[in-house]
Amino acid sequence: MAPEAQHWYEKAAEKDNIYAIIQLGRHKNDFCQKIGNCPPFKKTQAEWFAQAKGLVLPKAQEGDPESLYLMYEITLNREWLEKSATAGYPLAQYWMAVSERQGEGFFLIRGKRDASVKKWLLLSSEGGYPKAMMDYLQILFEEGDMEGLRHWLKIAAETGDQAAISNYGAYIAHTPDKIGYPLDLVKGYALFTLLKELDDSGGIGRYVERKCEEIREKMTQTQIEESEKAAKDWKATHPPLSFFPDKLSN
């Protein structure tokens, strides 16, 4: 953690921002200790976690879904994760699916694990979490559910998820036509012009340029001009493009 980042985390922690407090609690000074260049910390890791737990536990005991999830992040006790997921918190539902897919939990009957993973991903998707939607789409693809794919990919794109927008834009422009959307070159090209605003974030720059060229070759000048308006309309009526990094990611 750079000194500047530490400074702002601590400023947020002073205002009881729970995510900042957890990040400070997770931070280890191994590298800076080796080079003898550690900035002074206001609290130890244990003290930060104690502060976090003191803020979160009362709300978790009242059944608040997000607080239940944060107790999982503080303690890494999976029981808190399951309680949060059962209470309807989409992020917890997503991580329940991931944990079960990785082998956690007990399932005695063949197929029950896969069914449970699918259930949690659907619930999280219905709660609006884009990463769950993208994982759920993979299951639908493997099952050959084209109608489900078309439905959930459109919804995922409308959240602003860059991967969903990229796939949705390509498929509606039939570059390629994989899941049976009606051809819409104007909208497809508009979405890829919006993706250009991310520059090469996530290493997508060359892919976006290639797709733009591929779609543009099929279009008339009138359609290209119409796509400029379509891009402005989308930007004005949808969330910003995002990679949706986790608040507590490293």
C-alpha positions in Angstrom: 0.0 0.0 0.0 1.5 3.3 -1.1 1.8 6.0 1.5 -0.7 8.2 -0.4 -3.3 5.3 -0.5 -2.7 4.6 3.1 -3.4 8.3 3.9 -6.7 8.3 2.2 -7.8 4.9 3.6 -7.0 6.3 7.1 -9.0 9.4 6.3 -12.0 7.3 5.3 -11.5 5.0 8.3 -11.7 8.1 10.6 -15.2 8.5 9.3 -16.0 4.8 10.0 -15.9 3.8 6.3 -16.0 0.0 6.9 -14.4 -0.9 3.6 -11.4 1.3 4.3 -11.0 -0.1 7.7 -11.0 -3.7 6.4 -8.4 -2.8 3.7 -6.2 -1.3 6.4 -6.7 -4.5 8.5 -5.7 -6.7 5.6 -2.6 -4.7 4.8 0.8 -6.3 5.5 4.0 -4.4 5.7 6.3 -7.2 4.6 7.9 -5.4 1.6 8.3 -2.0 3.2 9.8 -3.7 6.3 12.4 -5.4 4.2 13.5 -2.1 2.7 13.1 -0.1 5.9 10.6 2.4 4.4 7.3 1.7 6.2 5.1 4.8 6.8 3.8 4.9 10.4 0.4 3.2 10.9 -2.1 4.5 13.3 -3.2 1.0 14.4 -2.1 -2.6 14.1 -4.0 -5.1 11.8 -5.7 -6.6 14.8 -6.8 -3.2 16.0 -8.3 -2.3 12.6 -10.2 -5.6 12.5 -11.5 -5.1 16.0 -12.8 -1.6 15.0 -14.4 -3.1 11.9 -16.1 -5.9 13.9 -17.3 -3.4 16.5 -19.0 -1.4 13.7 -20.5 -4.2 11.7 -21.5 -6.9 14.3 -24.5 -5.1 15.8 -26.1 -4.6 12.3 -25.2 -8.2 11.3 -27.0 -9.5 14.5 -30.1 -7.5 13.3 -29.9 -9.4 10.0 -28.7 -6.6 7.7 -27.6 -8.5 4.5 -24.5 -6.3 3.7 -23.3 -6.4 7.3 -23.6 -10.2 7.3 -21.4 -10.2 4.3 -18.9 -7.8 5.8 -18.6 -10.1 8.9 -17.6 -12.8 6.4 -14.9 -10.5 5.0 -13.7 -9.7 8.5 -13.7 -13.2 9.9 -13.6 -15.4 6.8 -16.2 -17.6 8.5 -18.3 -19.1 5.7 -21.4 -19.2 7.9 -21.6 -15.4 7.7 -21.4 -15.6 3.9 -24.2 -18.1 3.7 -26.4 -16.0 6.1 -25.8 -13.0 3.9 -26.6 -14.9 0.7 -29.8 -16.3 2.2 -30.8 -12.8 3.3 -30.6 -11.8 -0.4 -27.3 -9.9 -0.7 -26.2 -10.3 -4.4 -22.5 -10.1 -3.8 -22.7 -12.8 -1.1 -24.8 -15.0 -3.5 -22.1 -14.6 -6.1 -19.3 -15.7 -3.7 -21.5 -18.6 -2.5 -21.6 -19.8 -6.1 -17.8 -19.3 -6.5 -17.0 -21.1 -3.3 -19.3 -24.1 -4.1 -17.8 -24.3 -7.6 -14.4 -24.5 -6.0 -15.4 -27.4 -3.8 -16.7 -25.9 -0.6 -19.9 -27.2 1.0 -21.2 -30.8 1.1 -23.3 -32.3 -1.6 -24.0 -36.1 -1.5 -26.1 -36.4 -4.6 -24.5 -36.0 -8.1 -25.5 -32.8 -9.8 -26.7 -31.0 -6.6 -23.5 -28.9 -6.5 -23.9 -27.7 -10.0 -27.6 -27.0 -9.4 -26.7 -25.0 -6.3 -24.1 -23.0 -8.1 -26.6 -22.1 -10.8 -29.2 -21.2 -8.2 -26.9 -18.7 -6.4 -25.7 -17.2 -9.7 -29.3 -16.7 -10.9 -30.3 -15.1 -7.6 -27.3 -12.8 -7.7 -28.0 -11.9 -11.3 -31.6 -11.1 -10.4 -30.2 -8.9 -7.7 -28.3 -6.9 -10.4 -24.7 -8.1 -9.9 -22.9 -8.0 -13.3 -20.2 -10.6 -12.5 -22.8 -13.1 -11.5 -24.6 -12.5 -14.8 -21.5 -13.2 -16.8 -20.9 -16.5 -15.0 -24.6 -17.4 -15.3 -24.3 -16.7 -19.1 -21.5 -19.3 -19.3 -23.9 -21.9 -17.7 -26.7 -21.0 -20.1 -24.2 -21.3 -23.1 -23.1 -24.8 -21.9 -26.8 -25.8 -21.6 -27.6 -24.4 -25.1 -30.2 -22.0 -23.7 -30.2 -19.4 -26.4 -33.3 -17.6 -25.2 -31.8 -17.3 -21.7 -28.5 -16.1 -23.2 -30.1 -13.3 -25.2 -32.1 -12.2 -22.2 -29.3 -12.1 -19.6 -26.6 -10.7 -22.0 -28.8 -7.7 -22.8 -29.4 -7.1 -19.1 -25.7 -7.5 -18.2 -24.8 -5.0 -20.9 -27.3 -2.5 -19.5 -25.4 -2.5 -16.2 -22.4 -1.1 -17.9 -20.2 -4.2 -17.6 -17.5 -3.8 -20.3 -17.3 -7.5 -21.1 -21.1 -7.8 -21.5 -21.2 -4.7 -23.7 -18.4 -6.1 -25.8 -20.2 -9.4 -26.3 -23.6 -7.8 -26.8 -22.3 -5.3 -29.3 -20.5 -8.0 -31.3 -23.5 -10.4 -31.4 -26.1 -7.8 -32.4 -23.8 -6.6 -35.2 -23.4 -10.3 -36.2 -19.6 -10.2 -35.7 -20.3 -13.1 -35.2 -24.0 -14.1 -35.0 -23.8 -16.7 -32.2 -27.0 -16.5 -30.3 -29.6 -15.3 -32.7 -30.1 -11.6 -32.0 -31.7 -9.5 -34.9 -29.0 -7.6 -36.8 -28.5 -4.1 -35.5 -25.3 -2.6 -36.9 -26.1 0.9 -35.7 -26.4 -0.1 -32.0 -23.5 -2.6 -32.2 -21.2 0.0 -33.6 -22.4 2.6 -31.1 -21.5 0.2 -28.2 -18.0 -0.4 -29.5 -17.4 3.4 -30.0 -18.3 3.7 -26.3 -15.8 1.0 -25.4 -13.1 3.1 -27.1 -13.4 5.5 -24.1 -11.8 2.9 -21.9 -8.6 3.2 -24.1 -6.6 0.1 -23.5 -7.8 -0.5 -19.9 -7.9 -4.3 -19.3 -6.0 -4.8 -22.6 -9.1 -4.4 -24.7 -7.9 -1.6 -27.0 -6.8 -3.6 -30.0 -9.8 -5.9 -29.8 -12.2 -2.9 -29.8 -10.4 -1.3 -32.7 -10.6 -4.5 -34.7 -14.3 -5.0 -34.0 -15.1 -1.3 -34.9 -13.4 -1.8 -38.2 -15.2 -5.1 -38.8 -18.6 -3.6 -38.1 -18.0 -0.3 -39.9 -17.2 -2.2 -43.2 -20.8 -3.4 -43.2 -22.3 0.1 -42.7 -23.4 2.9 -44.8 -22.4 6.5 -44.0 -25.9 7.2 -42.8 -25.8 4.3 -40.4 -22.4 5.5 -39.0 -24.0 8.9 -38.4 -27.0 7.3 -36.7 -24.7 5.3 -34.4 -23.2 8.5 -33.1 -26.6 9.5 -31.8 -27.3 6.0 -30.5 -24.0 6.1 -28.5 -25.0 9.4 -27.0 -28.4 8.1 -26.1 -27.0 4.9 -24.5 -24.5 7.0 -22.5 -27.2 9.3 -21.2 -29.6 6.5 -20.1 -27.2 3.8 -18.8 -24.6 3.5 -16.0 -21.0 4.3 -16.9 -18.8 1.5 -18.4 -17.0 -0.4 -15.8 -14.9 -3.5 -15.0 -16.7 -3.7 -11.7 -13.7 -4.3 -9.4 -14.5 -5.5 -6.0 -14.5 -2.9 -3.2 -12.2 -5.2 -1.2 -10.1 -6.5 -4.0 -6.3 -6.3 -3.7 
